[in-house]
Amino acid sequence: MAAANFRRMRDDDERWMAEALAEAHAAAAAGEVPVGAVIVHDGMVVARAQNRMRRDRDGTSHAELLALRAAAPVVGDAQLGACTLYVTLEPCAMCAGAIVLARVGRLVFGAWDDKAGMVGSVGDIVRHPRLNHRPEVRAGLAADAAAALLRDFFAARRAAEAPAAAVAADTPAGTPAASRGSHAAG
Ligand SMILES: [Zn+2]
């Protein structure tokens, strides 16, 4: 039954990812690393969130984590198994762990994160064979749009932080990892 529901939801993935991208755009406008997330249950958005690390002065204020915390009181934590979490960037270790703990039924993400992604890039927490919950995963949806948003954000920030000597040694300008960015870079 759940599989059939998720098949139907898959048809709406582009639409919901567009909502997550709108959150990411809003984050960029607020000076945050542009990552956005929405959680959908039964064809409705039950939570939407964007990165707030800078505004909260909290390195754990990632879009997915904030969305999960907002969704649980709305649908009840037992219902998160029937939810799909859409996020514009591959989740980090913290968020991937939270997705497993919350028993989210399905995860759809946009851009890959070579530097911190834990849904296939650096490691894979959500499909770890030793963990007892493994969400269905769809990767790379609207990845180009999500990655472009991050690339533009970091390019603008580097330009603002010129001279070039100030650029951190681990984020050389022009490398794919640096241009893609990550939560952690914020
Ligand atoms: Zn995260």
Boltz pocket constraint, residues with backbone or C-beta under 6 A from the ligand:
constraints:
  - pocket:
      binder: B
      contacts: [[A, 62], [A, 64], [A, 91], [A, 92], [A, 93], [A, 94], [A, 95], [A, 96], [A, 183]]
      max_distance: 6.0
